[in-house]
Amino acid sequence: MKTSHIAFAGNPNAGKTTLFNNVTGSRQHVGNYPGITVERKEGSLLFQGTQLNIIDLPGCYSLTAYTQEELVARQVLVEERPDLVVNVVDATKLERHLYLTVQFLELGIPVMLALNMMDDVRNKGMQIDLERLSQRLGCPAIGTVARSGEGKQQLLEQITRSTATTTEGWQPLHISYGPDIDPVLEEMETLISTSSFLTDRYPARWVAIKYLEGDEEIQQRGAELPEIAAQLESIVDTLREHCNKTLNSFPEAIIADYRYGFIHSLLRQGIVIHPAQVDRMDITDSMDRVLTHKILGPTLMMSLLYLMFQVTFTLGDYPLQLMEMLFSWLGDSVTALLPEGHLQSLIVSGVIDGIGGVLSFVPLIMIMFIMIAFLEDSGYMARVAYMMDKVFRTFGLHGSSVMPFIISGGIAGGCAVPGVMAARTLRSPREKLATILTAPFMPCGAKIPVFLLLIGAFFSEHRALIMFGITLTAWIMALLVARLLRSTLIRGESTPFVMELPPYRWPTLQGISIHTWERTWEYIKKAGTVILAISILLWVAMTFPGLTPAQQQFFDQQRLPLQSALEQAPAAPRAAQLNQQLRDIDQQQSMTALQHSAAGQLGTMLEPVSRLAGFNWRTNIALIGGVAAKEVIVSTLGTAYSLGEADSEETRTLVQRIRNDKDWNRASALSAILFVLLYAPCFVTIVVMARESSWQWACFALFFNTGIAFLLAILVYQIGIRL
């Protein structure tokens, strides 16, 4: 059986990953915004007796290695040498997307064009002569609609034919770059060929072009042969000076102009036929006139964000109450079934009250995920990045930093791990580092349960407004800290912002359902694994070593006379008072046992300092646990209040227990919300930050973020208690 290795490549938002999913049947998350594919994905299928192994390369605009996506794509092509590259292009933006195609052809790798979104071409009244395009470029061209599967069969048939007839060796395309570039290019090509300079990996002409374009990765490889590299760099410097003086331009700009000129002349040869009347405005353009307007756009964006929270709380109230009732009933049932002791305490306080506090918020989080998936798949998220670019540049960031922020939870509910990884799309190392350090400020899905808990306890009448305020605070703090870092530790010029806005599309129900379920399941799975394990460990820390014999004897002696009096006169008028006194002793004993546990002693030790921000010792335990994972904060509070209080029908839920705690009030709640929003990223995020930058910067974020968070929490609490 023949096996063929295929690479799917193309610009972001061309529908490459959607087509990959359609062909291979994989379920990779697809968002309608740039930069979603940052790592290689693979799939395979058997078609007409041929095993097709398909690689989904990261979306990129060029093969010049400015970003990690471009570098990864090029490395796969050069080092693995697939039998065919299926270049997926947006057929409605053919001139721009063929720029990458030309670079594939210049590299010499066998290419096949998949012109995607042909339904949009027809809707615009356009026609594309696929046969003529194929003849002019010298590579097959197939029309597809990735979302519906149109053209899939023809695509696979053509892939099979192309891989069966592929000739040995790559055949690079030669383009003239004008009288100033061509002679120099030929000189460099001769030098590269005669000295076998990198020709074991790349065509000689292509290496020369990359030197003219200032490709850092090629230059680093060339440094291994310093004599030839020095000659090439000298030639490039001379040409650069010549172009600057005579054309007021640079070699890389001239090369780009000639490539676009080649594409433009190609398409004018009857390949693209536009409708006779083009006076109607495209629906995407019409919507963008409003949604990206300099005043209406941001206003609508803020209104939409507030509406999301309003809808979340309005629709999520009833299922939230049902979930709380379910876990409350479950805790009562287990308490009744199991005898009093450590096993009962572990299951009820450690597992049910701990994990139940996290899982109770699943309905609200699912509603939020549905709306976020809708915005992503519709194409609106890219407009948010476009609108925020000028603001971000003011604070030393890049417009593309918006996507890492949003993915991290900028529109509440994301995760800082993929958010930090999404910063790979940034070309500038300084802007990338500033983005990595500030993206964890966003209200990720792990922080949301903490906010929902405290909002429900103290701000139930203004829930949507408080959540909206939390999100705005996160963005403001991220921008201010970024400005601080870019002005001090990470100085440097900002780079220009380039983004292709995808067309608006009505999301499919299947797509929204898959994306929502994937995110919700990740949340549930994390609660049932990582959070469960940490909750049990924290239960142990909050249970042992327990009371000393002397302390236990002290409480037993306090109970004896009350129990004797109650047994002698169970129906006496004082019975209710005696029962209340016994409950008070139980409460005091539970509180003393928790305070004398290992975790309680640590929380109590920190309390003199943490009290400045309104945090008691139980809150300290939860916040320390939150460094492992932010969801642990809610589960730890659930366990701490369950262990530290005697059960009561009126205070069975965690919201009620916190509301009734005299150490909590609105000022301390706001202080805790701000601290949780800004303090140390979770452990997994720290590891990813170290991998994307360095351990020094990851540790810097751990302590720097916590320091800022604590100072602001103190400020908020001290002002709050005085108002």
N, C-alpha and C positions, 0 to 999 in steps of 0.2 A: 504493500500500500504506500502510495506517495504521500510524503509529508511536506507541507509548505508553510513557511513562516512569513506572516503578514504583519505589517505595522499600520495602524490607523493614526493618521496625523492631520493636523489642521489648526486653524485659528480658534481661540476661545469663542463660544457661542455659534459655531458653525453646525452644531448638532452631531459632532464626532462621537461623543460618549453615548448619546442616545442611539445612534446607529450601531455602535459597538454592542450595546445592551440588546438591541433588537436582533442582531445577527447571532450573538453567542448565547443569548438567553440569560446572561448574568444580571444581577440586581445591584448595580452600582448606583449610589446616590447621584442624581443629576439635578443641578440647580442652574437656572437660566441667568447666570452672571459670570463674568470673566474669572478665570483662575481656579475653577472648582477642582480640576484634575491636576494635582501637584505631584503625583507619584504614578509609576507605571502600573497598569492593570492588565491582566491576561485573561483570555478565554479561548475555547477551542470548540470545533464542531467537525463532524464528518459530512462531506458533501460530494456526491457523485464519485465515491471511492477515494477521495483525497482528504487527508487529515489536515485541517486548517488551524494552525496555532496563531492566534491573533493577539497582538500587543496594542493596548490603547495608550498612545504616547501623550504626555502633557500638552495641553493647548499652548501654542506659541505663535508669535507673529513673524518670527525670523529664525534663521539658523545661525545668526551671529550670537555668540553666547553672552548676552547681556544679563539674562536671568537664569535661575536654576532650571526652569522649564525648558528653555532653549538648549541649555547644556545637556540635560538628561536626554532630550529628544535626539540631539546630534550624536551623543555617545552610543545610544542604542543602535542608530542607523549605521554608524561607522564600525563599532566593535562587534555587533551581532549580525550585521549585513543581512537583513531580511530579504526574502525573495521578491517582495513587492511592497511598495508604500501606497496605501489607499489614502489619497489626499482628499479629505472631506472639506468642501468649500460651500459657503453660503451663496447660492446661485443668484440671489438678488444683489449681492455685493461682489460680483465677479472680479472686477478690476482690482479691488483691494486684496481679495483673498488669493488671487493668482500670484501675488508677490512671493508668497511662501512656496508656491508650486515651482516658480522659476528657480528658486534656490535649490529645491530638490533636484531639478533637472540639471542645474549647473554642477551639482555634486555627482551626478551620473547614475544615481540609483534608479532602478525601474519604478515608474510611477503610474498610477491609475487615478483618474479623477472621479470623485463621487460628488456630483452637483446636487447638494441637498436643498430642501425647502423649495422644490419645484412647484408646489402648490401656491406659494407666495408669488412665484414668477408668473404663473397663470393668472392669479388674482390681480396682478398689476398690469395685465394686458401685454406682457413681454413674451418673446419667444427666443429660445436659444437653440442654435443649430449644433447639436452635440457631435454629429458626424464631422462637420467642418472643423469644429474646435479640436477634435481628436486628431484630424489630419494635420492641422497647423502646428500643434504642440508635439505631435509624434507619440502620443500616449492615449490609451482608451479613456472614454468619458461616458459615464452612466448617470442618468437622472434619478434622484431618490427623494422620498419624503420619510425621514427617519421616524417621525412620530407615529405614522400610520403603517409603516412597513412597505410602502409603495417603492418598487424598484429593487427590493431585497433579492428576489430570485435572479434578476438580470445581473445584479452586482456580484453575487456568488458565482454565477456562471462565467462572468468575465474574469473574476479573480482566478478561477480554475484554468481558464484558457491562457491567461497572461503568464501564470507561473509555469505552465506546461511548455510555453514557447520562449521563455526568457533566455536570451543569449548570455554566454559567459562574459564576465567583466562588465564594469560600469562604463557607460558611454556619456560623458558630460556634454551638456549643451554649451555652446560658445556664443556669447552675446558681445557685440561691439559696444565699448564704453567711450567712444569718441577719440579724436586725435590726441588729446592730452593724456588719456589713460592707457590706450591700447599699446603704444610702443613700450611704455614702462612695464606693462603687464607681460608683454612678450619677453622682455629682458629678464624679469623676475622668474617667469616660467622656465626659461632656459637654464638659469642658475639653479633653480630648485630641482629640475629634472636631472641635470648632469651630476649634481652632488647627492642625489637620492634623499633629499631633505623632506622628511615626513611622507614620502610617496608610498610607503608601505601601508599607509592609512587613508590618505586623501589624494585626489588628483592634483597634479602640480599647479595647474591654473587656479584651482579652487583655493589652494594654500596661499598663492599670490594675492588673490582677491581678499582673503581674510586678513592678510597683513595690511593691505590698503584700508580695510575697514577698521583696523585697530582692535582685532579680536584678541582679547587678553589670554584666553585659554590656548590658542594656537601659538601666541608669542611665548607663553610659558613653556610649551612643549619644544618650541624652537630654540629656547635658551640652552637645551642640552647639546646643541651644536653651535657654540658661540660665534665661530668665525663666519659661517653662512648667515646666521641670524643678524650679525652686525652689518653685513653687506646689504641684506634685505631692508633693515631698518634705515640704513643710510639712503637707499634708493627711495624709500617711502618719505623720509624727511624732505628730500629734495623735491619730490613731486608735490608734497603738501605745501611747501613754500611757493612753488610755482603756481599752483591752483589758487592759492590765497591772493597772490599778487595779480594774476591775470584774469581770474574768474570770480574773485571774492567768494570763493567756496572751498570745500575740502573734498578729498577723494571719495570718502564714504557717501557724501551727499550727491556727488556726481554719479556714482555707481547706482544709487537708489533712483535718481532721475531717469537714467537710461533703462533701468529695469521696468519702471512704470511706463516709459515710452514704448518699450518692446510690447508690453501688455496692451497698451492703448491701441497701437497700430494693429495688433492681432485681432482685437475685438471689433475693430472697424471694418474688418473684411467680411461683413455679413454674418457674423457669428451671433451677435445680440441684436434682436430686432425690437425696437421700442414701439409702443402704440403711437398712432398718428396724433392723438390728442392726449396731452399729459397735464391738463390743467387741473385735474382732480388731485387733491392732496392726500397722500398716504395716511391711513388711520393712525399709524405710529407717530408720524409728524404732527398730526392734528392733536393727539393726546399730549405729546411732548411740549407743545406750545403752552399748555396749561400746567402740566405736572412738573416741568422743569423751569417754569417762569421764575425769574429772580426773586419775586415777592410771593406769588401764589404757590410756587413749588414748595419752599420751606414751610409755609403756613399749612398747606395740605399734608405735608409729611408729618408735622407735629400733631395735627388733628387726627391723622390716621393712627399714629402711635397711641394717643390717648383713647381713641375709639377701641383699639385692640384690647386695652386693659379693661375698659368698661364692659365690653362684650364678654371677656374672660370671667369677670366676677359675676356678671348677671346670669350667664348660662351655667357657671360652675358651682354656684351656691348650693343647690340641692344635692348634686352628686357628692360634693365635699362633705356635707352633713351626713349623707348615707355612709360614706367611707369611715367617718369618725365614729358613727354609731356601730358600724360593723366591728371595728377594732376594739371599741369599748365593750361590746357584747362578748367578743372573743376573749378579752382579758378577764372579764367576770366569770365566764364559763370555765376557763382553765383554773382560776383561783378556787372555784367551787369543787373542781374535780381533783386537784392535786393537794396533798397535805402541805401545811405551812413548812417552809424550809428553803434551802438554797435552790433546789430544782424549780420550785414554784416561782421563786424570785427571778431566776435566770430566764425562764420562759415568758413570764408576764412583764417584768420590768426591763430585762435585757433585750428580749426579742420583740414581743408584741408592742410594748409601749415605745421601744426604740425604733424599730422598722415601721411600725404603724404610723408614727409621726411623719415619716418620710413619704410612705405610700398614700397617705390620706390626700396628698395634693396632686396625685396623678390626674384626676379629672381636669383640674385647672391648667395643668401643664400641657395636657393633650390638646385642649382648646387653643392654647397659645401656639403650639406647634402647628396646628392646622392652618392658622392664619399666616404664620411665618412661611410655611411651605407654599401657600397661595402667592404670597408676595415674591418669593424666589422664582417660582416657575412662571410667573406672569411677565418677568423681566423688569419689575419695578426696582429691585435692589440695585441694579446697575445705575439707575437714575439717581438713587440716593448718593452713590459714590460720586457721580458727576456733579451734583449740587454741592457736595461737601468739599470738593477739591480746593476752592479758594480759601475756605475756612481752614482747612488742614495745612495748606502751605503757609498761612500766617503763623501757625504754631510749630513750624519746622517739620511737618509730616508731608506725606505724599497722598494724592487723591486715592491711590490704590490701597492706602492704609485703611480706608473705610471698610473694605471687605473683611480683613482680619478682625476689625472691631465688631462688625455685624455678626460674623460667624462666632465670635467669642461671647456674644450675648448683647450686642448693641441694640438690637430689637429683641428684648428679653427672651431667654430660653436657649441660648447657644451653649458652646463649650470652648474654654480657652485653649484646649489642646489642639484641635484643628485650626483654631483662630491663629495661634502662634505659628503653626505650620504654613498657613496661608500667606504669611509675610514673606515667603520665598519669592513671591511674584515681584517684590520690590527690587529695583536694580541697585539703588544706593545702599551700601552696607550700613551707613549711619541712619538713614530713614528706616531701614529694616530693623535695626537694633532698637530704635526709639519705639517702633510699633510693637515689637516683641515685649518690651518692658511695660508698656501701658495697656496692651490688649486685655490682660487679666483683670483690669479694673471693671470691665463690663459685667452686668448682672447675668451671669451664666445660669443654666438650668439648675445647677447644684445650689446656687445661692437663693433661688426663687422660693423654695419651701421656707427658708428662714424669714424672708421678707413677708411671705403670706402669713406665717405664724404670728409675727409681731404686729402686722397690720390688722389681722383679725382680732388680736387681743386688745389693741389700744386705738385703732383708727378705723374701725369697721364702717363708720359712716362716710369715710373719704378714701375708700380702698383704691379706686382707679386713679385718683389724683396723686396719692402717695406713691404708687408704683410708677406713674408717669414722672414724678419728681425724682425718684431713685434713678431711673434711666437717664434723665437729663443730667443729674449730678455725676453719674459715671462718665458720660461724654465730656462734661466740663472738666472734671478732674484729670481725665486722660489727656486732654489737650493742654491743660496747664502744666502738668508734669512733663509732657513731651517738650513743651516750650522751655521749661527749666533745664531739662537734660540736653536739648539741642543748643542751648546757650552756654552750657558749662562743660559737661563731660563728653558730649557727642557733637561737637561743632562741625559745620560743613554746609555747603550750598545745597539747596533743594533741587531736585531734578524735575523736568517737565512731566506733565500728566497726559497720558495717551490711553484712551479707552474706546472700544467700539461698543456702542449701545445696541443691544439685541432688540429685535422687534417685539412688540407686546404680543403675548399669546394667552389665550384662555386656557388655564391649567386643566389637565384632565383629572377626573375623579380618582382614577387609578393611581396617577402620579402623586397626588396629594395624600391619598390613603397610605401608599407605600412609605413616603417620606415621613409622615406623621408617626406611623407605626414603628419604623426603624428607630426614630429618636425616642419615642416613648418606651419601646422595649429596652433600649440601652439604659434608660433611666431606671426601669424596673429591675433589669438584670443587675445593675450596679447596686441597687438597694438590697437585692437578694444574695449578693456575693460579698463584694468589698465592704459595703456598709454593715452587713450582718456580722461579718468577721470582726470588724472594728468595734461594733456595738457590744459584742460578747467580751472582747478584751477590756473595753471600758467598764462593762458591768463588773468584771473581776476586779478592776482597779478601784471601783466605787463600792465594792462589797467587803473586800479584805484589807487589812487584817480583822476588821470588825471590832466589837466592843470587848474590853477587857473583862475578866470575871467580876472585878470590883464594880465596874460600871453596870454590868448586867444585874448584879445583886442590888444595886442602888435603885434601879427602875422596878425590879420585882418587889422590893420592900415598899415602894410607893403604891403599888397596885393592891397589895394584900388587904389593907383595911377597907379600901373601896370595894373590892370584890366580896369581902365578907359582909359588908353592909348591904350590898346588892342581893346576895344570896338569902339573907335573912328577911329582907322585905322587898321582893322583886316588883311589887305593884305599888310601893309607897310613892307619895308625891315627889320624893327626892330621887326616884329611879332615873329619870331623864337627866338630872344634874349629875348623878354618879356616872352614868354612861358617857356623858360629855367629858367628865374629868378623866375617865379611863382612855378615851380617844386622844385627849391632850397628852397624856403620858406616852401613848403609842407614837404620837406625832413627834414628841421630844426625843424618844428613843431612836426612831428612824433617822431624825435629823442628826443626832449625835453620832450614830453609827456611820452615816455617810460622811460627816465631817472628819471622822477619825480614820477613814479609809485612805489608801495611798493617794488616790486622785483628789479626795477631799482635802488632804493635808497640803498637796501642791496648790490647789485652788485657793486655800486659805492663806498660804504663804504669799501668794501674789495679790491678795485682796487689798492690802494697804495702798498699793499703787493703782490697781485696777478700779478702786472705788472713785478715783478722780474722774473716770469716765462713766461711772454708774454701774460697773459690773461687779456682781457678787461672786462668791467662790464657786457656785454652781455654774454660772455663766463662764467663768474662767476655764473650767474643765471642758466645757463644750467648745470654746474657742480654740483651745489647744488641740483638741481632737479634730477640729476643722482644718488644720494644716494638712492632715492626711487626705481628707475629702470634705468639701463643704456640707454635703448632705449629713455628715456625722453630727453637725451642730444640733440639728433638730432631734436626731435619734438619741444623742447624749442628754439633751435637756429632758427628753421623754423619760429616759432611764433615771436621771438624777431626781426629777420630781416624783417619779413613781417610788423610788427607794426612800426618798426623804420625806414623804408624806403618808399619812394613813389614808386608806381609800375612803372616798365619800361620794355618794351619788351626785352631789352638786359640783364636784370638782374632778370628774373622771377624765375629761379631755385635757390635753396639754395646754390649749388656749385658755381654758378656765383656770388651770393651776397657775399659769404665769400671771394672768390678770389678777388673781387673788393674792399673789406674793407681794408683801409690802416693800420689797427691794426693787420692784419694777414699777415704773410709771412712764408717762409719755416721753419725758426727757431721756430716760435711760433706754427706752425702746428706739428712739431716733438715733441715739449714740451708738447702740448696738448695730442698727441697720447700716449706718455709715461705716462702722469698723469692719463689718463682714463684707461690705461692698469693696473695700479698698485694701484690706490687709493681705498677708502672704498668700500667693497662689497655692493651690493644692499640690501635693507631692508629685503627681504625674505631670502637671504643667511645669513644675520646676525642672524635671528631668528633660522634658521636650525643649524648654528654653535653653538648657545647657547644651543640648544636641544642636540646636539651631544657632547658638552663639558661642557661649563658653560657660563653664561652671562658675567662673568669677562673676559674670553678669547675672547668672541665675541666683547665686547667693546674694548678690547685691539687691535683686528684686525682693528676695525673701525678707531682708531686714529693712530695706528702704521703704517698701510698701507698708510694712507693719508699723514703722515709725511714723509715717505720714498719717496712716489710719488712726493711730492712737492719739496723736496730737489733735487731730480734727474731732475725734470722739470726745476728748476732754473739753474742747471748746464748745461743742454742741451741748453737752450735758451741763456744764457749768452755767451757760447762758440760759438753758431750758429751765433749770430748777430755780432760777432767779426771776423768771418771768411770771 
